[in-house]
Amino acid sequence: MSLAYSVDTRGSLAIIRLSGLIDRDAGTILEQAYTAALDSAPETVELDFTDVEYINSTGIALIVSLLARARAQRLPTRALGLTAHYQHIFQITRLSDFIEIVQTADTGQEAAR
């Protein structure tokens, strides 16, 4: 299964819902998803990992690239739906220093207000 995405907006929040695998083949899809999210001129981007089955080390590197792009654009980015395992991975790789990890969609919606 490859990576798929959909983009939704709630006010100034663009939500990228990801599903499938984030591995070496996901780079183009992640870039397309991020570019599509920018169409709504969001103030914040939320990556929803709820339906992501697997992220390998190359996938982590792709996420780092996406976060670098967002940071260069001064666009706050947050992660939703990470399993405890991937929350831990984000912490030990220090990704959590550059992306806010939220626990529920409600938290993300409240922050967008």
SERO-4910 file (N, C-alpha, C, O; in steps of 0.05 Angstrom, whole numbers):
BEGIN
 pado doro    nc1    nc2    nc3   cac1   cac2   cac3    cc1    cc2    cc3    oc1    oc2    oc3
  Met    A     17    -24      0      0      0      0     18     25      0     36     27     16
  Ser    A     12     43    -18     28     68    -19     14     89     -2     -6     84     12
  Leu    A     25    113     -3     14    135     13     -8    149     -3     -6    153    -27
  Ala    A    -30    156     11    -51    172     -1    -57    195     18    -50    194     42
  Tyr    A    -70    215      8    -77    238     25   -103    251     16   -112    247     -6
  Ser    A   -114    267     35   -135    285     29   -130    310     45   -116    309     66
  Val    A   -140    333     35   -135    358     49   -162    370     55   -180    371     38
  Asp    A   -165    380     80   -190    393     89   -181    418    103   -158    421    112
  Thr    A   -199    438    104   -193    462    118   -214    468    139   -238    462    135
  Arg    A   -206    479    161   -224    488    182   -214    515    190   -194    518    205
  Gly    A   -226    536    180   -217    563    185   -189    567    174   -185    563    150
  Ser    A   -170    574    191   -143    579    182   -125    555    185   -101    556    181
  Leu    A   -137    531    190   -123    506    193   -126    489    168   -149    484    160
  Ala    A   -104    480    156   -105    461    135    -97    434    146    -77    431    159
  Ile    A   -114    414    142   -110    387    153   -103    368    130   -119    365    111
  Ile    A    -80    356    132    -71    336    112    -75    309    125    -61    302    144
  Arg    A    -94    294    115    -99    267    126    -83    247    109    -88    245     84
  Leu    A    -65    233    122    -48    214    108    -57    186    114    -67    180    136
  Ser    A    -54    168     95    -61    140     99    -42    123     83    -35    129     60
  Gly    A    -34    101     95    -16     82     82     12     82     94     15     83    119
  Leu    A     32     81     77     60     79     85     76    104     79     73    115     57
  Ile    A     92    112     98    110    135     92    138    123     91    151    118    112
  Asp    A    147    118     67    173    106     61    185    120     38    177    142     31
  Arg    A    205    107     25    220    120      4    202    129    -20    210    146    -35
  Asp    A    180    116    -23    162    122    -45    142    145    -39    126    152    -57
  Ala    A    143    156    -15    123    175     -7    130    204    -12    113    222     -8
  Gly    A    154    209    -21    163    237    -23    146    254    -41    138    276    -33
  Thr    A    140    245    -65    123    260    -83     96    265    -72     85    287    -75
  Ile    A     84    245    -60     57    248    -48     57    268    -25     39    285    -24
  Leu    A     77    267     -8     79    286     14     81    315      3     68    333     14
  Glu    A     97    319    -17    100    345    -29     74    355    -42     66    378    -39
  Gln    A     60    337    -56     34    343    -68     14    351    -46     -1    370    -49
  Ala    A     14    336    -24     -5    341     -2      1    368     10    -18    384     15
  Tyr    A     26    374     15     33    400     27     26    423      9     16    443     18
  Thr    A     33    420    -17     26    441    -36     -4    445    -38    -13    468    -39
  Ala    A    -19    424    -38    -49    426    -38    -59    440    -13    -78    456    -15
  Ala    A    -46    435      9    -55    448     34    -50    478     33    -65    494     45
  Leu    A    -28    486     19    -22    515     18    -42    530      1    -43    555      3
  Asp    A    -58    517    -16    -78    530    -32    -97    547    -16   -108    566    -26
  Ser    A   -102    538      9   -122    552     26   -109    574     42   -122    587     59
  Ala    A    -83    580     38    -68    600     53    -71    597     83    -80    615     96
  Pro    A    -65    573     93    -70    568    122    -50    583    140    -28    592    131
  Glu    A    -58    586    165    -40    597    185    -26    574    199     -5    578    211
  Thr    A    -37    550    198    -25    526    210    -32    502    193    -53    501    180
  Val    A    -13    483    191    -18    458    177    -17    435    198      0    434    215
  Glu    A    -37    417    196    -38    394    213    -35    369    196    -49    365    177
  Leu    A    -15    353    204    -12    327    191    -26    306    208    -19    301    231
  Asp    A    -46    293    196    -62    273    211    -51    245    203    -55    236    181
  Phe    A    -37    233    222    -25    207    218    -42    183    227    -33    161    228
  Thr    A    -67    189    233    -85    168    244    -85    143    227    -85    121    238
  Asp    A    -86    145    201    -88    122    183    -61    114    171    -61     99    151
  Val    A    -39    124    182    -13    116    172     -6     90    186     -6     88    210
  Glu    A      1     70    169      7     43    180     36     41    188     43     26    207
  Tyr    A     54     55    174     83     50    179     99     74    169     92     86    148
  Ile    A    119     82    185    138    103    177    166     91    181    172     84    203
  Asn    A    182     90    160    209     80    164    228    104    165    219    127    165
  Ser    A    254     98    167    273    120    171    274    139    147    278    163    151
  Thr    A    270    129    123    269    146    100    244    164    101    244    187     94
  Gly    A    222    153    111    197    168    115    201    190    135    191    212    132
  Ile    A    216    185    156    222    206    176    238    228    163    233    252    167
  Ala    A    257    221    146    273    241    131    255    258    113    259    282    111
  Leu    A    235    245    101    217    260     84    200    280    100    194    302     92
  Ile    A    192    271    124    177    289    142    194    312    151    185    335    152
  Val    A    219    306    156    238    328    163    240    348    141    240    372    146
  Ser    A    241    339    116    242    358     93    217    375     91    219    399     86
  Leu    A    194    362     96    169    377     95    169    398    118    160    421    114
  Leu    A    178    391    141    179    409    164    199    432    159    194    455    167
  Ala    A    221    426    145    240    447    138    227    467    119    231    491    122
  Arg    A    212    457    101    197    475     82    177    492     97    176    517     93
  Ala    A    162    480    115    142    495    131    156    516    148    147    539    151
  Arg    A    178    508    160    193    527    178    203    550    162    202    573    171
  Ala    A    214    545    138    224    567    121    201    586    113    206    610    109
  Gln    A    177    576    112    154    592    105    140    603    131    120    617    129
  Arg    A    152    598    154    142    606    180    113    597    184     96    612    193
  Leu    A    108    572    176     82    560    178     82    539    200     93    518    196
  Pro    A     69    545    222     68    525    244     55    499    234     36    499    219
  Thr    A     67    477    243     57    451    235     54    433    259     70    434    278
  Arg    A     33    417    259     29    399    282     21    371    271     12    368    249
  Ala    A     25    351    289     19    324    283     -3    314    300     -4    318    324
  Leu    A    -22    300    288    -45    288    301    -45    258    295    -38    250    273
  Gly    A    -54    242    314    -59    214    308    -34    197    308    -35    174    298
  Leu    A    -13    206    320     11    189    322      7    168    343     -3    174    365
  Thr    A     14    144    337     14    123    358     35    129    379     52    146    375
  Ala    A     33    116    402     53    121    423     81    115    413    100    129    420
  His    A     84     94    396    110     87    384    121    110    368    144    118    371
  Tyr    A    104    121    350    114    143    333    117    169    349    134    186    341
  Gln    A    102    173    369    107    197    387    135    194    399    150    214    400
  His    A    142    170    408    168    165    419    190    170    398    210    183    404
  Ile    A    186    160    374    205    164    352    208    194    347    231    203    343
  Phe    A    186    209    346    188    238    341    203    251    364    218    271    359
  Gln    A    201    241    388    215    253    410    245    246    409    262    264    413
  Ile    A    252    221    404    281    214    405    296    225    380    320    229    382
  Thr    A    282    230    359    294    242    335    293    273    336    304    286    319
  Arg    A    280    283    357    277    311    362    259    325    342    258    349    340
  Leu    A    244    309    326    223    321    309    203    337    325    192    357    316
  Ser    A    198    327    349    178    340    366    187    368    374    171    384    385
  Asp    A    212    375    370    221    403    374    211    422    352    210    446    356
  Phe    A    203    410    330    195    426    306    167    422    298    157    436    280
  Ile    A    153    404    310    125    399    304    110    394    330    118    377    346
  Glu    A     88    408    334     72    404    358     56    378    355     44    373    334
  Ile    A     57    361    375     42    336    375     16    340    391     17    346    414
  Val    A     -6    337    377    -32    340    390    -45    312    392    -40    295    375
  Gln    A    -61    309    413    -72    282    418    -99    277    405   -104    254    397
  Thr    A   -116    298    401   -142    294    390   -148    316    369   -135    337    370
  Ala    A   -166    310    352   -174    330    332   -186    355    346   -183    377    336
  Asp    A   -199    351    369   -211    374    383   -189    394    391   -192    418    390
  Thr    A   -166    383    401   -144    400    409   -135    417    385   -130    441    387
  Gly    A   -132    403    362   -124    418    338   -144    439    329   -137    460    321
  Gln    A   -170    433    332   -191    452    325   -190    476    344   -193    499    335
  Glu    A   -186    471    369   -186    493    389   -162    511    383   -165    535    385
  Ala    A   -139    499    376   -116    516    371   -119    533    346   -106    553    343
  Ala    A   -136    524    328   -140    539    303   -157    563    307   -158    581    290
  Arg    A   -172    564    329   -190    586    334   -175    611    343   -188    632    348
***
